[in-house]
Amino acid sequence: VLWIGSSVVAQTPGTPPDGLVLNPIAATSGTGVSNVALINRDEVRVLRVDVAPNGVRNVHSHDDMQYHLFIPTSAGMRFESESGAPVDTKAWQAQFVKGGTKHGFRNTSGSTVTIVEVFVKK
């Protein structure tokens, strides 16, 4: 089926149109979540993370990081952290996470949400 004039493109998580290859996370870490490193240096790591509808990243922490930024590029993510109440994020509503803080997230929307995560290493 070819849709002409539609601005909506369906895609499966892990096959972004820009040619990056996203890798699914381990089943013990969550479901419907894939990522790829955009930068990985001694000082900083930047990930692109795609979360399918109803996808979940289980509660976890990054003990080897000073802090990280969780930045959803569209609405639909519920971000939970031990340091506060759950936040239903808007597009580009960044969350600051201190290293070692337990946190997790869930896609509550009907579309795949892309997140940019910036990790500052110890």
Secondary structure, DSSP 8 states (H G I E B T S, - for coil): ---SS-------TT--TTS---EE--TTTEEEEEEEEEEE-SSEEEEEEEEEEEEEEEEE--TTEEEEEEEESSS-EEEEETTEEEEE--TT--EEEETT--EEEEE-SSS-EEEEEEEEE-
